[in-house]
Structures are given as structure tokens and as C-alpha cells.
Amino acid sequence: MQKLYPRLFLKPQKERSILNQHPWLFSGAVAHGDESIREGEIVEIYSADKKYLATGHYHEGSIKTRIFSFEETACDYEFWKKKLAAAIALRQLLGYPSADTNAFRLVNAEGDGLPGLIIDIYNKTAVIQAHTKGMYQLRSVFCEALLELLPGIITTVYDKSFETSGENDEGGNSFLAGNEKHASILEHGIRFEVDVESGQKTGFFLDQRENRKLLAAYANGKNVLNTFAYSGGFSLYALKANAGLVHSVDSSKKAAELCEKNVASNFTAANHAFFTEDVFDFLKKSSGQYDVMVLDPPAFAKHLSAVAKATVGYRNLNAEAMKRISSKGILFTFSCSQVIDKNLFRKIIFTSAIQARRNVKVLHQLTQPADHPVSIYHPEGDYLKGLVLYVE
């Protein structure tokens, strides 16, 4: 086939990971490439003996290329639309949207063969978040494909890539279609208001949906503490399950406003209070009054260089919660740091239990839901780790 794109050539015997369909090509495997290659450009990868291997987006950094095709192809509109159609078909197979849940992840980066791209659906609004320049440059293509594939279903498309891609072609985040700044969604029948413009991530933490549902099974009649509460996801599930009381804690005033708004839109009266303060400080003041606790902090480590510091943070946070939770309490604890794998997270929790001097049992091992699929060839995509612990 005629050369379609600039080329990268690998060092001898460095093609194994690509032959195993891992979507990341690291810089150490590259021998040389066309001098004209620029950040975000589509490139073709060849072995040392000049055999075609894959196609992806080029980057300056340790990950030299994020691969989206292992077959030679013209990466035109139909190519990208086909990728998006496959993602839509999987979500439909999973039952999304449904009568009681109309918010879900439509594209999960490597998990859907589109590394560097996230698309979340909030009712009739799609939020695109590109994590690479290559995907950022294609945002209008994905907008057009979304509107074509989901006519009338999606009416607003918002690009929220500025913070994640580092690109700023048009002055920051912007609407690509429609103009709905707020989306009202249902998740297992609970209503949430999502601020797509100024909310965290794409506006809501969809990856905790099934874990929130599990919390409800433990909340009836219990005193529940939800830390790093943001807009109150776990709190509302506890309230719906008739918890005795629910306290939400987050240092953000914006989170407090969102949470209180969500509580009010679901319950005429609720035994709920929001505390706008540091979680560590709040935990140190509490002792024994909570039967169920949720620890769902932001990523303490986004890069390998931060793992040691993050490990200490997770250990101290969990030890403090274990010291404070009531006897026979239930602790939901999570890490969304990709560089903290499941084994390390479990070791951290083990150390926390020793530090707290409590007898602890693991009841559930949790992860992200099915609309956040993980490619079997890319285990790094399994980023959300969670444990449900019984603290005697």
C-alpha cells in the first residue's frame, strides 16, 4: 500500500508489544522517523525490517505514539465514525441509556480503541475530553459523527479538553453544538444536576455508579459519612436507602452547592448535612459515630514519581478512618490513581489496618463499571480500585 502518513521505524526486536496489540509505543523502542513529524500528527509505525505494524497519534514524550489501528488505513471521517459506532453498539448492549439511567461513558479511551479520547453522555449532552493533541484536533469530527449516529438523542456537544490536552486553539473549552450548560440526569432513578462547564472532570463521576448502588445495601438505618463528596453521589444513594443520617465532607464550596442542590431535588426532607472542610481535619474530630464511611479521594498520584508520596497519603487517610469508624463498621475505600495498581493499593490498606490496630476483613473488591471497558491488551486502563471493608 502507498505510504499514507509519516513513518516511525523501530529498533531491532522492539515490535513485541505492538504485535501483542498494546496501544502505547514508548520512545525507547524508536530508532528514527521522518523529520517532519509534529505533535498530534498521525504516523505509521514500521519494524526495523520495514514491515508495517500500526497507526497512531505521535507525541513528544515517553509514550511516543498512542495506537488506534493495527491495520493500514486512511483515517478519514468514515474511519472515526465506525469507531464511534462500535462504542455506541457496546453501550446499547449494556443497556445504556435506560429508563432510570441516562448518563454513561460512551468512549473510554484505550478501552474503546480511541486512546486519548473520553466522551461522556449526560442525558442529551455529550462532553468530549481529549487528553492528547491528536484527539483534540479531531473534536469537530467526533461532534459531527455523534450528531449523525445519535440524531435527536444528543443535542448538545461540549468540548472540555483545555485542561487535559493543553491545547487552546479557540480560547479554552467551548460548545461544538447546542448550548446547554447544565444537564439533569438520572442514575438508578436518582436525579443529579451536572454542570458540564465548571464541574470536575467531565461534570460527574460516572465510574462509581455501581459502587454507589452497592453502598445503598449497607446504608439502611446507618449513620453514613461520605468524604471527598463532590456533588453527593454516595450521599444520595445512602439517603434513598433510608440511612439514619448522612454527612458529606468536601473542601470545595462549589461541591457543597451542587450536593445540597441534588439532595433538595430528590428529597423534600433529608437527614443530611454538608461540611466544607478538609477531610483529614474532619476525620480527626469524629470518633465512633459513623457506621459506614466512604473514602473516594482524587488521584493522589498521576505520575510514577508521585507514588511514594501518594502511598503515604492513602495509608494515613485509611488509617484515620479505620480508627474512627464504629465497631463492626463498613468502609468503602478507593483509589483512582492509575499508577497505584491493585496489589499496591491492597498493601497500603493492609498497612493502614496495622496502623489503626483494627481487625479488618475484605467483603468486596470493586472497580469501574462496564461502560468503562478495559482492553485486554491494555491492563493500565483498569484504573479504579476499591475495597469494601468490615472493621470489627
N, C-alpha and C positions, 0 to 999 in steps of 0.2 A: 504493500500500500504506500502511496505517496506520503511523504512526511507532512503531517498536519500542523505540528506545533514545535517550538524549540525543544531541544533534547538534553537530557542529563545521562551521562554514562557512569556506570558503577565500577568500583574496583573489582578485581577478580574475586569470585566466590562470595560476593556480598548480596546475592539476589535471593537468598533463602527466605527471608521474612516476606518478601513480595510474593514469592511462589506460594507461600503459606497464606497469602491474601491479608497480611497485616497492612492497615491503611496508612501507616507512617513510615516515611523514608528518612532516616537520620543522616546528618551531614557527614558522619564518619564513613559512610558507605559510598559516597560520591567521589569519583575520580576527577571528572571535569564535565563541563557543559557549554552550551552556546553562550557566548559572551553577552549577547543582547538580552538575556533573561532578566525580567524585573519582578519585584514583589507582587504576588497575586496573579501572575500570569499562568495560563495553562501550559504544562510541559508534559512531554513523553519521556518515560524512563526506559533505558536500554541496559542490558547486561554488558559486561566487558567485551564479549564477543559479538556485540551489536544486535542482539535479539530483543525485540520489543517485550516489555514487561507490564507497564501500567501507564495510566494518565492521571494527573492530579494538579493541584494548585501549588505553585512554587512559593517558598518563604525564605526569608533571611533568618537563620536561627538554627537551633539544634535539630528541630524537625524541618527538613529541607523541603519535603513535599507531603501534602495530605492527599491521599489517593482516593479517587471516586470511580475509577473504571479500570478493570484489568483486561479490557478488550480495546483495540484500536477503534476509535470512533470520532465522528465530528460532534463536538459538544455544542450543538445548536439548541434552539428552543424546544424542539421535539424531544431531545435527549433529556433535558431538565424536566420537562412536563411528564415524561414517562417515569422518572424517578419519584416525582411528587405523587403521581397517580398510584404508584406502588405503596407509598406511605399511607395514602388515604384508604386504600383497599385493606391494609392491615388494621387500621383503626376501626373500620366498619366491621371487620371480622371480630374485633374485640368488643364491639357493641357501642362504640362512640360515634356520634353523640347518642344519648338515650333520653327518655322522658325525665329522668331525675338527675342526669349528669351531662352538662353541655360544655364542659371545659376539660381539655385534654391536650396532650402533646402530640402534634401531628408529625413533626420531623425531629428526630433525636440524633442529629449529627452522624457519627460513625455507625450508630445502630441502625440507621436507615440509608447507609451508603452515601451520605452527604456530609462529610467531615467539615466542621466549622460552621454548620448551619443549625439553628434552632427555630422551629415555628410552633408557637402555642396558640390554641384556639380558645377564645373566651366568648361563648355564645356566637354572635355574628361577627366577632372581631378576631382577626389573625394578627399576632405580633411576631414579626421577623426579627431575629437577633443573630447577626453574623459575627463570628469570632475570628474570622480571617479576612484579609483584603480581597482574596479571590471570591469568596461568597458575598462579601459586601458589594462588589461590583455587579453581582447578578441579582440584587434585590428587586429590581423592577421586573426582571424575568419571572421570578417566583411570584410576585404580585399578580402579574398577568395570568400565569398558569393557575393560581389559586382561584381567581375570579372566573376563569374558564371552566375549571373542573368542579367548582362548587358554586354554580350560579344561584344567586338569591340566598344562599346559605351563609356565605361570607360577604359582608357589605362594607366592612372597614378593614384596611390593612395598614398596620403601623410599623415603621422601621425603627427599631430600638437598638441600633448597632454601634452608636457612637462610643459608649463606654467599653465595649468589648472588642471592637475591630480597630479602634484607634484612628479610624478614618473620619473625615469631616467635610465631605465634598459639598454639602448643601447646608452647612451651619448646624449640624447636630441631628438629633432624631427628628423624624417627620412622618406625616401621613402620606402613604402612597395611594390610598383610595379611601373614600369616606372621611369622616372626621369625629367619630365617637370617642371621646376621651375616657369615658367610664363604661365599663361593661358589667351588667348584672348577670351573674352565673348561678347555676345550680350544681351542687356536688352532693350526691346521695340525698337529694331533696333539701339540703341546707343552702340558703341563699347567701352569696357573698358579693360585695361590690369590689370591683377590680379597677384600680387606677393604672391604666396602661402607660400613661406618660411618666408619672413620677413614682410609681410603685417599684418595689425591689424586684430584681431580675426582670422577667417579662411582665410582672404585675402580681404574681401569685405563685405559691409553691405547690405546683401540681403533683410533684413526685411523692408527696406524703399522703395522698388521697386514701389509699387502702390502710395505711398505718393509723390515720385518724379514725377510720371506721373501726379498727381493732381496739383503739383506746376506749371507744364507747362501750365495749363489752365489759370493761373493768370500772366504769365510772359511776354506775348507779348507786346513789346514796353516799358516795365518797366525797371527801374534800380533795380537790384537784388543783395542782399548781402547774401552769403552763409557762415555761420560761423561754426567752427569745421569741415571744408570742407573735410578733408582727401583727397581721390583721386578724388573729384569733382563731386560726383553723382548728387546732386541737381543742381550744376552749369551747367553741360552739358545738362540737361533737359531744363533749362532756355534758354541756348544758342540755342538749337534746336527749341524752341518756339519763336525765334526772339526777345529776350529781348533787350532793348536798350543798356544796359551794364551789365556785371556780375563781381562782385568782390568776390573772395574766400579768406577766412582767416583761417589759422591754424598755430599753433606754431611749427609744425614739418617740417623740411626741406625735409624729405623723402616724406611727403604728398604733398608738393609743386611740387616735381619732378614728382610724379605719376599723379597729377592733370594736370600739363602742358602737359605731355605726352598724356593723354587721350583727352585733348582739341585738340591737334595737329592731333591726329589720326582720328578725326571726322570732323574737320573744317579746310579749307585752310586759312581762316582768321576769327578771332573772337574778339569781343569787350570784352576781358576778362583780368583781372589782378589778380595775386595771391599775398597775403600779408602774410609773415611769421612772425607773431607776436601774442601776447596774445589777445584773443578775447575781454576781458573786456577793455583793453587799447585801442583797435581799436574802439570799440563802443563809448568810451568817446570822441574820436576825430571826430566822424561823427555826422552830425546833419541835418536831413531832406532830404538828397539826395537819400535815398533808398525808393522805393515804396513797395518792397517785401523783407522780411527778413526771413532767416531760422536759427533757433537755434536748433542744434542737438548735444548737448554735450555728452561726455562719461558719464557713470554712476557716479553720484556724491555720491551715497550710495550703497555699495554692501552688507552691513550688517545693522541690525536694530540699532546697536549702533551709526551708522553714519547718521541716519535720520535727527536729529535736525540740524546738520551742513549742510547737503545737502539741506534741506529746505531753509535755508538762502541763499545758493549759487544759487539755482534755482530762488528764489524770486528776488534777486539783478540782476541776468542776464536778466530776463524778464522785470524787471522794466527799466533797462538801455535801452533795445531795444525799449520798448514802448515810452520812452522819445524821442528817436532819429528817429524813423520811420516817414516818411512823413504823412501828413494828408490823411486820407482815405487809409492808408497803409494796407497791408496784412502780417500778422506774422504767420509763421509756427513754432510752438514750441513743443519740445519733451522731454520726459524723458524715458530712458531705464532702470532705476533703479527698480528692481523687488520689493524692499521694499517700494517704493513710489507708492501707489496704485492710481487708477484713481480719487477717491474722494479727496485725499490729494493733488494730482497734480493740480486739478481744484481750490482748496482752495488757493494754492500757487499762481496761475495765477491771482486769484481774488485780493490777497494782492498786487501783482505786479501792477495791474491796478490802485488800490487805491494809491499806492506809486508814480506811474507815473502821476497821475491825468489826465488820458485819458479815454474817453468813449470807451469801448471795447465790441464787440459782438462776440459770438462764431458762426462760419459758418460751421465748420466740426469737428467731433470727430474722431480721427484716431487711428489705431492700426496696428499690424503686419499683413502681407498677409496670404492667405490661405495655402501656403506651410509651414507656421509656426503654425500648428494647436494647439489648446489648448484643453486638455482633460476636459470634463465637470466635472470630479471628481477632477481636479487639477487646480482651478482658478488662482493659483500663476503663472501658465505658461503664463498668459496674461500680459506680462512684458512691452510692448511698449505702451506708452501713448502719444498721440499727439492732439493738438488743432490748428485749423486754425482760426485766429482772425482778425476781421476787426477793425482797430484802427482809430477812427474818429479824 
